[in-house]
Amino acid sequence: MDRQSQVDKARAFRQMHDRRAILLLPNAWDAGSARLFARRGFAAVATTSAGVAWSLGYADGERAPLAEVLAAIARITRVVELPVTADVETGYGETPEAVAATVHAVIAAGAVGINLEDGRPGHGPLRPVEEAAARIRAAREAAEASGVPLVINARVDHWMQQVADPAAPLADAVQRAQAYLAAGADGIYPIGLGERTVLAALVQAIDAPVNVAAGSGMPDLAELARLGVARVSTATRFATLALAAVDRAAAALLESGRFDGLGATFTYADAQRLFEPA
């Protein structure tokens, strides 16, 4: 991808976060899923760190080598013309300098956005706010040095921890969000937060796009839009749905010895058409 094309995609992706309409992002785990989402008409594609890791033969939590993750991102950006935002977990490194190096590499792979977590790898404890903000600042400076206006979606991971009362982390989450925005983040991602009252309070307290993760039990798109949510990601949901479908079919085959469960409305020809020249 030439740099000007990437800059144009980054600008287009940034405009999708203007909060006048909710942005629905499907999370791809390989080139095939990304191409399918593009053909379905989504405006942009995200990656799922877990789905990518599983497809590469690793557990989630920065267990997959960064080089392999970058290669997967590059395959996705090669097969879709849409903006692609990459989940780089905590940034693959203990220092802000390491995060900056990761951002340079992700931009080189063709992405125009990133998710960056404020916990330690594998949904570990949250970093001190100053440390987490310094990592976001390093990511922003790396993006500016590259010339690509990268969209940085900063995760606030309180609700990935064991939280008895969803409202308990709210004040600290708002403080973190404000620090991350001041450091150069473009949006805030309180992953795991689905309680409507708390989510509405967080959205009202932050003057920036707020991203939530889709899933069973979450409010639907219309209600999320009324709450002021700007962006919804499907996270691991499509990847686990795909694995679940294959798991059911494999279990039925072993149990019955019959091949009925191998029929699908999405055929070999449909898969081929995803990659045939237009």
N, C-alpha and C positions, 0 to 999 in steps of 0.2 A: 504494500500500500504506500502510495506517495504521501509525503508529509502534508501537503495542502488538502488532499482528500481526507486525511485523518483529522486535521484541524476543522474542516467543514463538518465532519460527523460529530466532533466534540461540541461544536457550537450548536448544532441541531439538537444534540442530546441535552445540553444545558437548557435550551428553550423548552424542552418537554417538562421541565420542572418549574414552570411559571405559576403553578398552583391554581390556574384557572380550570384545569381538567386533571383528573387523576390519571397517573401513568401506571399501566399494568405491565409488569416485566416478567416474562417467563425465564426460568433459570435452566440453561442447557448444560449438559454434561459431556457432550461430544459434538462432532461436526454434524452428524445426522439429526440429532435433536434440535440443534440450532437452525439447520436448514428447514426442518419441519415447521418450527415456530415462525420463521421468516415467511414461509409460504402461506401460513395461516393468517398473516396480516398484522402481526405485532409491530409496533413502531420501533422497538429496540430489543436487544437480547442481553440477558445477564448470564454469568456462569454461576454454578453452585460449587463451592469448594468441596463439599462432601461428595456430590455426584461425580465430579472430575476425579477426586482421589479414588473413589471406588472403581471407576472405569480404568484407572491406571494400576489397580491392585494394591491400594493402600487404604488405611483408615483415615478419617478426617482428622483435622487438628495439626496441620503442617507436617503430616507424616510423609506425604508425597514429595519427592525431591522437586525443588523449585524449577529446575531445568525441564522436567517432564510436564509440570503444570504450565509453564510458558509455551511449550510446544503444543499443548492442547488448546491454549488460548489462541495461538497463531493459526491452528487449523480452523477454529471457529471463525475468526476474523477473515480468513481466506474464503470461506464458503458463503458468507452473508454480506450483503451490501449495507446492512443496518449498523447503527452504532452498537458497540459491544462494551459492556462494563464487566470487569473481572473481580471476583471475590478473591482477595489475596490474604484473607484471614487476618493475622496480626501484623503482616508485613514481612514475614520471613527474616527475622533478625532481632537481636537484642538492643541494637543501637539505632538512633535516628539515621545515621549514615547508612546502615544496612537497609532500612526502609526506603531511603532515597534510591539506593541501587536497585531495589526491587521495582520501584516505580519506573525508573528508566527502562528496565527490562520489559515491564508490562506494556509500556508505550511502544517499545520496539516491536512487540508482538502484535500491535495493531489495536489495542483497547483504547477507549476514550473515557473510561470511568473506572473507579475502584470502590470496593468496600474495604474499610479498615477497622478492625476490632480494637476495643480498648482493654480487653482482657488478655491474659497470657494464653499461649496456644492450647487448643483443646478445651475451650470454654473454662479456662482457669481463672484465678482471682483477677479482679480488675487492677490495672496499674494505677499508681497515683495520678491524679488528674494532670499535674504538671508534666509528668513523663509521657502520658498519652498524648497530650497536646503537642509536645515537642516532636513526636513521631508524625503527627499530622502536618506540622509546620515543615518538616523535612520532605514529606510527600509533595506538599504544595510547591516548595522551592524547586524540587526535582522536575515537576511538571512545567513550571515556568521556564526553567532552563532548557527544556526540550522544545518549547514553543507550542505545545499542545495544551489547550485549556481543559485539562482533565477535571471531570466531575468527581469530587471526593465525597463519598457517603460514609459518614463516621458512625460506627456502631456504638451504642451505649448498652452495655451487656448486663446491667443489673438483673434483668428479668430472665437471663439464662442461668442465674444462680438459684438456690433454693430460697424462695421468697414467700413467706406465709401470707403477708398482706401486700397486694400489688401496689398500694399507695405508699408504702414505707420508703421505697427508694426515690420517690418523685423529686424531692428537693435536691438531692445530690445529682440526680440525672439531669435536671435543668441546669445546674451549675456546670456540670461536665459539658453539656451541649453548648452552652455559651462559650466556654473555653475553647472547644473544638472549632466552633465557627470563627472565633477570633483568630485561631491559628491557621485558618484557610480551608476548613471543610465547607462544603456546599449544602449538605443536608445531614439529617440525623436519623439514625435507624435504631429504635428501641426494640430490638428483636425479642420476641417472647412476650411482649406486652399486648394483651388482647382485651383487658378490662376497659369498657367503654368510658367510664367516668375519668379514670386515670389517664387514658389515652387522650381524651378531649382536653384535660388540664395541661398535659404536656404540649400538645399542639398549640394551645393558646399562649403558653409561656415562651415559645420559641419562634422567632421571626425567621423561619427557614423551612424548606420542604421537609416533611417527616415521612419516613418510609416504614411500612409494617410488613410482616410476613403473613402471607395467606395461609389458610389452613382450616380444618374442620372446627367449627365453633367460633370462628372470627366473624365479625359483622360483614355483610356483603359490601360490594363496591359502592352502591348508592349510599349506604349508611356511613361508610368510611369517608366518602366525599363530603357528606354533611358534617362530619366531625372535623374536617379540614385536613385530612391525610392527603398527601400529594403523590405518593408512590406506593405501589404494592408489589412485592416480589413473591414468587411462588416457592422460593427457597428450594428445599430438597423434594418437594411434593411430587413433581413430575418424574423425577428419577426413581423415587420409591414406588410410585404407581407402576412404572414400567417393570421394575423388579418383581413387584407383587403379581402382576399379570403372568409373567414367565414362571414364577414360583407355583402359582395355582395350576397352570397348564402342565408343568413338570410333575407335580404331585398327582394330578389326575391320570396322567399317562402311566406312571409307575403303579398306581393302584388298580387301574382298569385294564391296562394293556391296549386300550383303544386310542385312536388318533383324532377323535372328534374335537378335542380341545385345542388342536393345532390349527384349526381354521381361524382366519382373521379377516376383518373387513379391510385392513391395511395390508396390501399384498406385496409380493416381490416387485411387480411392475410399478406400484406406487413408490416404493423405496428407490427404485432405479430412476424414476422421474424426478426425484429430489435433486439428483446430481447430473442429469442430462442437460446439455446446452439448451437454453431457452429458444 
